[in-house]
Amino acid sequence: MTRSPEKPSSPPCPEAAAAAALGRLHRLGRWCARRPWWVLGTWLLVLLAAVAADQTWGGTYEDDFALPGTSVQTGADLLDAHGSAQVRGTASQIVLRPESGPLSAHQDAVDGTIAELEQLPDVISVADPLVTPGAVSADGTTGIVTVRFTDNPVRLDTSYLDGVDDAVHGLRADGVEVEYGGPLGQLARPEAAHRLSEVIGLGTAVVVLLAGFGSLAAAGLPLLTAVIGLLCGISLLGLLAAGFAFGTAAPTLATMMGLGVGIDYALFLITRHRRLLRDIRDPAEAAGRAVATSGRAVIVAAATVGLALGGLYASGVGFIGTLGVAAGLTVVVAAVAALTFAPAVLGIAGRRIDRWRVRTPVDEPDGTADTWHRWAAAVGRRPWLFLVLGLLVLGVLSVPAASMRLGHIDAGAGPGDYTDRRAYDLVSDGFGPGTNGQFTVVAHLDRERADGPAGTAGLSASLHDALASAPGVARVSAPAATEDQALLITTVTPDTGPEEQATSDLLHRLEDHTLPDALAGSGAEGYVTGVTAAQLTFRDVVVDRLPVIIAVVVAAAFLLLLTVFRSLLVALKAALLNLLSIGAAYGVVVAVFQWGWGGSFFGVADPVPVESYVPMMMFAIVFGLSMDYEVFLLSRIRESWLHTHDNDLSVATGLAGTARVITCAALIMTSVFLAFLLSTNVVIKMLALGLGVSVVIDATLVRLVLVPSTMYLLGRANWWLPRRLDRILPHLDPEGPAPTTPEGGPTTATRATSGGHA
């Protein structure tokens, strides 16, 4: 009798073993793909709740910042504590100029307007120019009505302007030109065309995705994911704005970042999913593998951007830190949407993701015959040539950055049809350019050492004389004591406009020499405050902290890449190349806005300084976005290296596998950024151009030329890491285990790679 053979114990299921290796991200992606309607329903509820909450409780945005420990902040705090109603609140100007004759000929209309302005809500006081010293120009044709509000007028609803227009109607009917300056003029600016910018960015994204990947469904899914994430992120930002101060650029910056990276992250993950569908029949399993592999790269990329933006808090200026938070919030939400919402819609699409074709659908190339493999081979044959040419181009573009002049973009840079620009010009013509950039000088008196009113009067006279004789001062108002005799307050008008370097020099001269000398021996302390002084001091603080920001962001990104890719040279090379691309982006911004090369084409009629915080914001954002593409590219190169240990083949395979995605993503992000050149805000234009140019530079010169050429030259040294350092660093895999077929073998891409190496 033959004994039947024993049934061998069944080996572990390859799918189960692979799933266990791929871990939680694989389970998350597969779960979302198999329960798509639960996931989509949850996102819809979160979106509706966030939008409704933002509409009900959301806050507003304004450029308000504190500079603790500075002369500006101390002076402002003293005014709040001791000043009368005439110096408290927020001041705004209404500039008057008759069509002919002196302003005094319109006394009745002026009196009527002032009476009506005083009746408006939120108004503390209104100064009559015809009785206020210095409020009418020397020729009598231009007057300034100073209105003080309980709150910054920028926060008011635009409907508030209807009341202001009604109040000044009598003056306009009497033949007097009336223009609003300061915060009131900002409130009167037309609404920015940000919605049009978003539509242009999305429209360009559709065209690029259709051309790049050939399928309407495949093109639509990244856009849908990005828009859902963006709406949630912007609504959450509005809720945060109710409790924290965010600058006026915060929502625009958050939109630019959220839309750009949202499309990038979803596109990277969906492209990997479509590639896996060739070997895996179950779409849910393919979605899980895509999240487990490319999803890891998305997490690392988002973490890198978050680190860069979070590094802005190292500036010590809350205003800049909150701008980083605003942009980082939408980046985080975009990453979460890519990891959950995207696999859910992929589960619904199933194997029909390439339906509604406009051309033959493509994802990632096989073999070595495609265009990007040939490009990689060309770089590999002459790596020194490509490296030198790439560095030369970056060097030339960076040259203008050496002459960068930081400052503040005021109303004088606005279009001529803005009321605040017209008010600015009227004041400059009637009173001199320095009137648009006056300083408020505050002398805090020592009551124990002050010799009564007589002593205060003597100190007031000596202070006035010292300020009036300072170089660069056009005129000084008579110092006035507050009701409690704690402060002396005077206004200093510079010879030059607020954007001029001479005005900045005057501020430092007053703080460092004039005031200390004038108040020596009196026990009084002098401070220079006001809007212009705050802007110039803010610039100085930013300049001092920029090296700290750069050091913190570069160090954090270096450590993250070192931990992820286990390579000292790869992390160091990435940091250095990104610094070069940022320098080139700085150079373009300086050439266009400061030098005026083509500035009129972007809606900036005259050359302007670079806004003080733009270089800091650009550095954090550009460095983070550059690291995005670095992570996507290096993760694929490293994946191939771990399978083949052939450096040249790994570089070619990684470049070919990600070039299409990175190129399409860069085109989309560039279009999103450059579309915001339509903004009416010059600072937004600067950021839009700088970020758009940086993405183009990064996706072409850096990713396609400098990275492969340096990696070819370094050879196996790319993957060197000291053993002691390897033991210390935690292990983070940017792509997870290589994707496999359901049978447990390598995918077509891996088999092609291995075969090529053999």
PEQUI-V200096 format. One record per residue. N is the residue number from 1. RES is the residue in three letters. SS is DSSP state (a for helix, b for strand, c for the rest). NEAR is the number of other ideal C-beta (glycine too) atoms within 10 Angstrom. Layout:
BEGIN
<<N/RES/SS/NEAR> <N/RES/SS/NEAR>>
END
This chain:
BEGIN
<<1/MET/c/3> <2/THR/c/4> <3/ARG/c/5> <4/SER/c/6> <5/PRO/c/6> <6/GLU/c/6> <7/LYS/c/6> <8/PRO/c/6> <9/SER/c/6> <10/SER/c/6> <11/PRO/c/7> <12/PRO/c/10> <13/CYS/c/12> <14/PRO/a/14> <15/GLU/a/16> <16/ALA/a/9> <17/ALA/a/13> <18/ALA/a/21> <19/ALA/a/17> <20/ALA/a/12> <21/ALA/a/13> <22/LEU/a/24> <23/GLY/c/14> <24/ARG/a/9> <25/LEU/a/21> <26/HIS/a/24> <27/ARG/a/15> <28/LEU/a/18> <29/GLY/a/32> <30/ARG/a/25> <31/TRP/a/20> <32/CYS/a/26> <33/ALA/a/28> <34/ARG/a/18> <35/ARG/c/15> <36/PRO/a/21> <37/TRP/a/10> <38/TRP/a/12> <39/VAL/a/21> <40/LEU/a/18> <41/GLY/a/12> <42/THR/a/15> <43/TRP/a/19> <44/LEU/a/11> <45/LEU/a/10> <46/VAL/a/16> <47/LEU/a/15> <48/LEU/a/13> <49/ALA/a/12> <50/ALA/a/21> <51/VAL/a/17> <52/ALA/a/11> <53/ALA/a/15> <54/ASP/a/20> <55/GLN/a/10> <56/THR/a/9> <57/TRP/a/12> <58/GLY/c/18> <59/GLY/c/17> <60/THR/c/15> <61/TYR/c/20> <62/GLU/c/19> <63/ASP/c/20> <64/ASP/c/16> <65/PHE/c/18> <66/ALA/c/15> <67/LEU/c/21> <68/PRO/c/10> <69/GLY/c/10> <70/THR/c/20> <71/SER/a/23> <72/VAL/a/27> <73/GLN/a/17> <74/THR/a/18> <75/GLY/a/26> <76/ALA/a/21> <77/ASP/a/15> <78/LEU/a/21> <79/LEU/a/20> <80/ASP/a/11> <81/ALA/a/13> <82/HIS/a/20> <83/GLY/c/19> <84/SER/c/14> <85/ALA/c/9> <86/GLN/c/15> <87/VAL/c/19> <88/ARG/c/16> <89/GLY/c/19> <90/THR/b/20> <91/ALA/b/21> <92/SER/b/24> <93/GLN/b/26> <94/ILE/b/27> <95/VAL/b/26> <96/LEU/b/29> <97/ARG/b/19> <98/PRO/b/20> <99/GLU/c/9> <100/SER/c/7> <101/GLY/c/11> <102/PRO/c/15> <103/LEU/a/24> <104/SER/a/14> <105/ALA/a/15> <106/HIS/a/21> <107/GLN/a/11> <108/ASP/a/10> <109/ALA/a/21> <110/VAL/a/24> <111/ASP/a/13> <112/GLY/a/17> <113/THR/a/27> <114/ILE/a/20> <115/ALA/a/12> <116/GLU/a/17> <117/LEU/a/19> <118/GLU/a/13> <119/GLN/c/10> <120/LEU/c/15> <121/PRO/c/9> <122/ASP/c/17> <123/VAL/b/18> <124/ILE/b/16> <125/SER/b/17> <126/VAL/b/20> <127/ALA/b/17> <128/ASP/c/15> <129/PRO/c/23> <130/LEU/c/19> <131/VAL/c/10> <132/THR/c/13> <133/PRO/c/7> <134/GLY/c/16> <135/ALA/c/19> <136/VAL/b/21> <137/SER/c/21> <138/ALA/c/10> <139/ASP/c/9> <140/GLY/c/15> <141/THR/c/19> <142/THR/b/24> <143/GLY/b/26> <144/ILE/b/22> <145/VAL/b/24> <146/THR/b/18> <147/VAL/b/27> <148/ARG/b/18> <149/PHE/b/22> <150/THR/c/12> <151/ASP/c/13> <152/ASN/c/20> <153/PRO/a/25> <154/VAL/a/21> <155/ARG/a/17> <156/LEU/c/19> <157/ASP/c/9> <158/THR/c/11> <159/SER/c/7> <160/TYR/a/18> <161/LEU/a/16> <162/ASP/a/10> <163/GLY/a/16> <164/VAL/a/24> <165/ASP/a/13> <166/ASP/a/13> <167/ALA/a/23> <168/VAL/a/22> <169/HIS/a/15> <170/GLY/a/19> <171/LEU/a/22> <172/ARG/a/14> <173/ALA/a/9> <174/ASP/c/16> <175/GLY/c/13> <176/VAL/b/20> <177/GLU/b/15> <178/VAL/b/22> <179/GLU/b/23> <180/TYR/b/26> <181/GLY/c/25> <182/GLY/a/24> <183/PRO/a/24> <184/LEU/a/26> <185/GLY/a/25> <186/GLN/a/21> <187/LEU/a/21> <188/ALA/c/20> <189/ARG/c/19> <190/PRO/c/10> <191/GLU/c/8> <192/ALA/c/16> <193/ALA/c/16> <194/HIS/a/19> <195/ARG/a/11> <196/LEU/a/13> <197/SER/a/25> <198/GLU/a/19> <199/VAL/a/12> <200/ILE/a/18> <201/GLY/a/24> <202/LEU/a/18> <203/GLY/a/12> <204/THR/a/17> <205/ALA/a/25> <206/VAL/a/14> <207/VAL/a/13> <208/VAL/a/21> <209/LEU/a/25> <210/LEU/a/18> <211/ALA/a/13> <212/GLY/a/20> <213/PHE/a/26> <214/GLY/c/18> <215/SER/b/23> <216/LEU/a/16> <217/ALA/a/17> <218/ALA/a/27> <219/ALA/a/23> <220/GLY/a/17> <221/LEU/a/25> <222/PRO/a/28> <223/LEU/a/19> <224/LEU/a/15> <225/THR/a/29> <226/ALA/a/31> <227/VAL/a/17> <228/ILE/a/23> <229/GLY/a/31> <230/LEU/a/25> <231/LEU/a/19> <232/CYS/a/25> <233/GLY/a/28> <234/ILE/a/23> <235/SER/a/21> <236/LEU/a/21> <237/LEU/a/29> <238/GLY/a/23> <239/LEU/a/16> <240/LEU/a/17> <241/ALA/a/21> <242/ALA/c/14> <243/GLY/c/8> <244/PHE/c/13> <245/ALA/c/17> <246/PHE/c/25> <247/GLY/c/20> <248/THR/c/18> <249/ALA/c/23> <250/ALA/a/26> <251/PRO/a/18> <252/THR/a/24> <253/LEU/a/27> <254/ALA/a/26> <255/THR/a/24> <256/MET/a/29> <257/MET/a/28> <258/GLY/a/30> <259/LEU/a/29> <260/GLY/a/31> <261/VAL/a/31> <262/GLY/a/29> <263/ILE/a/29> <264/ASP/a/27> <265/TYR/a/32> <266/ALA/a/29> <267/LEU/a/31> <268/PHE/a/29> <269/LEU/a/27> <270/ILE/a/30> <271/THR/a/25> <272/ARG/a/28> <273/HIS/a/29> <274/ARG/a/22> <275/ARG/a/24> <276/LEU/a/26> <277/LEU/c/22> <278/ARG/c/15> <279/ASP/c/20> <280/ILE/c/23> <281/ARG/c/11> <282/ASP/c/17> <283/PRO/a/23> <284/ALA/a/20> <285/GLU/a/21> <286/ALA/a/30> <287/ALA/a/35> <288/GLY/a/30> <289/ARG/a/34> <290/ALA/a/30> <291/VAL/a/33> <292/ALA/a/26> <293/THR/a/28> <294/SER/a/33> <295/GLY/a/30> <296/ARG/a/22> <297/ALA/a/27> <298/VAL/a/29> <299/ILE/a/20> <300/VAL/a/26> <301/ALA/a/27> <302/ALA/a/24> <303/ALA/a/22> <304/THR/a/26> <305/VAL/a/28> <306/GLY/a/20> <307/LEU/a/21> <308/ALA/a/30> <309/LEU/a/27> <310/GLY/a/19> <311/GLY/a/26> <312/LEU/a/27> <313/TYR/a/16> <314/ALA/a/21> <315/SER/a/22> <316/GLY/c/16> <317/VAL/c/21> <318/GLY/a/17> <319/PHE/a/20> <320/ILE/a/25> <321/GLY/a/17> <322/THR/a/22> <323/LEU/a/24> <324/GLY/a/26> <325/VAL/a/21> <326/ALA/a/28> <327/ALA/a/30> <328/GLY/a/25> <329/LEU/a/22> <330/THR/a/29> <331/VAL/a/30> <332/VAL/a/19> <333/VAL/a/27> <334/ALA/a/31> <335/ALA/a/23> <336/VAL/a/18> <337/ALA/a/25> <338/ALA/a/31> <339/LEU/a/24> <340/THR/a/21> <341/PHE/a/25> <342/ALA/a/34> <343/PRO/a/31> <344/ALA/a/26> <345/VAL/a/24> <346/LEU/a/30> <347/GLY/a/24> <348/ILE/a/16> <349/ALA/a/22> <350/GLY/a/16> <351/ARG/a/11> <352/ARG/a/11> <353/ILE/c/22> <354/ASP/c/19> <355/ARG/c/13> <356/TRP/c/13> <357/ARG/b/14> <358/VAL/c/12> <359/ARG/c/11> <360/THR/c/8> <361/PRO/c/15> <362/VAL/c/17> <363/ASP/c/23> <364/GLU/c/22> <365/PRO/c/19> <366/ASP/c/17> <367/GLY/c/13> <368/THR/c/18> <369/ALA/c/9> <370/ASP/c/17> <371/THR/a/11> <372/TRP/a/20> <373/HIS/a/20> <374/ARG/a/12> <375/TRP/a/17> <376/ALA/a/24> <377/ALA/a/15> <378/ALA/a/12> <379/VAL/a/23> <380/GLY/a/20> <381/ARG/a/10> <382/ARG/c/13> <383/PRO/a/18> <384/TRP/a/10> <385/LEU/a/12> <386/PHE/a/22> <387/LEU/a/18> <388/VAL/a/12> <389/LEU/a/15> <390/GLY/a/23> <391/LEU/a/16> <392/LEU/a/10> <393/VAL/a/16> <394/LEU/a/23> <395/GLY/a/13> <396/VAL/a/11> <397/LEU/a/21> <398/SER/a/20> <399/VAL/a/13> <400/PRO/a/20> <401/ALA/a/19> <402/ALA/a/10> <403/SER/a/11> <404/MET/c/15> <405/ARG/c/14> <406/LEU/b/21> <407/GLY/b/20> <408/HIS/c/23> <409/ILE/c/22> <410/ASP/c/20> <411/ALA/a/21> <412/GLY/a/19> <413/ALA/a/22> <414/GLY/c/23> <415/PRO/c/14> <416/GLY/c/8> <417/ASP/c/8> <418/TYR/c/19> <419/THR/a/22> <420/ASP/a/25> <421/ARG/a/21> <422/ARG/a/22> <423/ALA/a/28> <424/TYR/a/27> <425/ASP/a/16> <426/LEU/a/23> <427/VAL/a/24> <428/SER/a/16> <429/ASP/a/13> <430/GLY/a/21> <431/PHE/a/23> <432/GLY/c/18> <433/PRO/a/21> <434/GLY/a/26> <435/THR/a/23> <436/ASN/a/26> <437/GLY/a/27> <438/GLN/c/20> <439/PHE/b/27> <440/THR/b/22> <441/VAL/b/29> <442/VAL/b/29> <443/ALA/b/25> <444/HIS/b/19> <445/LEU/c/24> <446/ASP/c/12> <447/ARG/c/12> <448/GLU/c/6> <449/ARG/c/11> <450/ALA/c/18> <451/ASP/c/11> <452/GLY/a/9> <453/PRO/a/11> <454/ALA/a/9> <455/GLY/a/13> <456/THR/a/20> <457/ALA/a/13> <458/GLY/a/13> <459/LEU/a/22> <460/SER/a/19> <461/ALA/a/12> <462/SER/a/15> <463/LEU/a/24> <464/HIS/a/18> <465/ASP/a/12> <466/ALA/a/19> <467/LEU/a/23> <468/ALA/a/13> <469/SER/c/11> <470/ALA/c/19> <471/PRO/c/10> <472/GLY/c/17> <473/VAL/b/20> <474/ALA/b/16> <475/ARG/b/17> <476/VAL/b/21> <477/SER/c/17> <478/ALA/c/13> <479/PRO/c/22> <480/ALA/b/14> <481/ALA/b/18> <482/THR/c/19> <483/GLU/c/9> <484/ASP/c/12> <485/GLN/c/14> <486/ALA/c/18> <487/LEU/b/24> <488/LEU/b/23> <489/ILE/b/22> <490/THR/b/19> <491/THR/b/18> <492/VAL/b/26> <493/THR/b/19> <494/PRO/b/28> <495/ASP/c/16> <496/THR/c/18> <497/GLY/c/19> <498/PRO/c/24> <499/GLU/c/23> <500/GLU/c/18> <501/GLN/a/11> <502/ALA/a/13> <503/THR/a/23> <504/SER/a/25> <505/ASP/a/15> <506/LEU/a/25> <507/LEU/a/24> <508/HIS/a/13> <509/ARG/a/16> <510/LEU/a/26> <511/GLU/a/20> <512/ASP/a/11> <513/HIS/a/12> <514/THR/a/22> <515/LEU/a/24> <516/PRO/a/12> <517/ASP/a/12> <518/ALA/a/22> <519/LEU/a/21> <520/ALA/c/9> <521/GLY/c/6> <522/SER/c/20> <523/GLY/c/14> <524/ALA/c/21> <525/GLU/b/17> <526/GLY/b/23> <527/TYR/b/24> <528/VAL/b/27> <529/THR/b/24> <530/GLY/c/22> <531/VAL/a/20> <532/THR/a/25> <533/ALA/a/29> <534/ALA/a/22> <535/GLN/a/23> <536/LEU/a/26> <537/THR/a/22> <538/PHE/a/22> <539/ARG/a/20> <540/ASP/a/16> <541/VAL/a/21> <542/VAL/a/23> <543/VAL/a/13> <544/ASP/a/11> <545/ARG/a/18> <546/LEU/a/18> <547/PRO/a/9> <548/VAL/a/13> <549/ILE/a/25> <550/ILE/a/19> <551/ALA/a/12> <552/VAL/a/20> <553/VAL/a/26> <554/VAL/a/19> <555/ALA/a/13> <556/ALA/a/19> <557/ALA/a/25> <558/PHE/a/16> <559/LEU/a/13> <560/LEU/a/19> <561/LEU/a/25> <562/LEU/a/20> <563/THR/a/16> <564/VAL/a/26> <565/PHE/a/26> <566/ARG/c/19> <567/SER/c/21> <568/LEU/a/19> <569/LEU/a/17> <570/VAL/a/26> <571/ALA/a/22> <572/LEU/a/13> <573/LYS/a/20> <574/ALA/a/28> <575/ALA/a/20> <576/LEU/a/13> <577/LEU/a/22> <578/ASN/a/26> <579/LEU/a/17> <580/LEU/a/19> <581/SER/a/27> <582/ILE/a/26> <583/GLY/a/20> <584/ALA/a/25> <585/ALA/a/29> <586/TYR/a/25> <587/GLY/a/23> <588/VAL/a/21> <589/VAL/a/26> <590/VAL/a/24> <591/ALA/a/18> <592/VAL/a/22> <593/PHE/a/27> <594/GLN/a/20> <595/TRP/c/13> <596/GLY/c/14> <597/TRP/c/14> <598/GLY/c/12> <599/GLY/a/20> <600/SER/a/10> <601/PHE/a/9> <602/PHE/a/16> <603/GLY/c/14> <604/VAL/c/20> <605/ALA/c/13> <606/ASP/c/11> <607/PRO/c/15> <608/VAL/c/22> <609/PRO/c/20> <610/VAL/b/23> <611/GLU/b/26> <612/SER/c/23> <613/TYR/c/27> <614/VAL/a/24> <615/PRO/a/25> <616/MET/a/25> <617/MET/a/25> <618/MET/a/22> <619/PHE/a/26> <620/ALA/a/29> <621/ILE/a/29> <622/VAL/a/25> <623/PHE/a/28> <624/GLY/a/29> <625/LEU/a/30> <626/SER/a/29> <627/MET/a/26> <628/ASP/a/28> <629/TYR/a/26> <630/GLU/a/28> <631/VAL/a/28> <632/PHE/a/26> <633/LEU/a/26> <634/LEU/a/30> <635/SER/a/26> <636/ARG/a/28> <637/ILE/a/26> <638/ARG/a/22> <639/GLU/a/26> <640/SER/a/27> <641/TRP/a/22> <642/LEU/a/14> <643/HIS/a/17> <644/THR/a/18> <645/HIS/c/12> <646/ASP/c/18> <647/ASN/a/20> <648/ASP/a/16> <649/LEU/a/22> <650/SER/a/24> <651/VAL/a/29> <652/ALA/a/26> <653/THR/a/29> <654/GLY/a/25> <655/LEU/a/26> <656/ALA/a/26> <657/GLY/a/29> <658/THR/a/26> <659/ALA/a/24> <660/ARG/a/20> <661/VAL/a/25> <662/ILE/a/24> <663/THR/a/18> <664/CYS/a/24> <665/ALA/a/31> <666/ALA/a/24> <667/LEU/a/20> <668/ILE/a/28> <669/MET/a/29> <670/THR/a/22> <671/SER/a/21> <672/VAL/a/30> <673/PHE/a/27> <674/LEU/a/21> <675/ALA/a/24> <676/PHE/a/27> <677/LEU/a/19> <678/LEU/a/18> <679/SER/c/21> <680/THR/c/16> <681/ASN/c/19> <682/VAL/a/21> <683/VAL/a/24> <684/ILE/a/23> <685/LYS/a/24> <686/MET/a/27> <687/LEU/a/26> <688/ALA/a/24> <689/LEU/a/22> <690/GLY/a/28> <691/LEU/a/27> <692/GLY/a/24> <693/VAL/a/24> <694/SER/a/30> <695/VAL/a/28> <696/VAL/a/20> <697/ILE/a/25> <698/ASP/a/30> <699/ALA/a/23> <700/THR/a/16> <701/LEU/a/22> <702/VAL/a/23> <703/ARG/a/24> <704/LEU/a/22> <705/VAL/a/20> <706/LEU/a/25> <707/VAL/a/26> <708/PRO/a/26> <709/SER/a/23> <710/THR/a/21> <711/MET/a/27> <712/TYR/a/22> <713/LEU/a/14> <714/LEU/a/17> <715/GLY/a/12> <716/ARG/a/10> <717/ALA/a/13> <718/ASN/a/23> <719/TRP/a/21> <720/TRP/c/13> <721/LEU/c/16> <722/PRO/c/9> <723/ARG/a/7> <724/ARG/a/8> <725/LEU/a/11> <726/ASP/a/11> <727/ARG/a/7> <728/ILE/a/9> <729/LEU/c/14> <730/PRO/c/6> <731/HIS/c/8> <732/LEU/c/14> <733/ASP/c/18> <734/PRO/c/23> <735/GLU/c/23> <736/GLY/c/21> <737/PRO/c/16> <738/ALA/c/19> <739/PRO/c/24> <740/THR/b/21> <741/THR/c/20> <742/PRO/c/16> <743/GLU/c/10> <744/GLY/c/12> <745/GLY/c/12> <746/PRO/b/16> <747/THR/c/20> <748/THR/a/16> <749/ALA/a/24> <750/THR/a/20> <751/ARG/a/14> <752/ALA/a/16> <753/THR/a/27> <754/SER/a/15> <755/GLY/a/10> <756/GLY/a/16> <757/HIS/a/15> <758/ALA/c/7>>
END
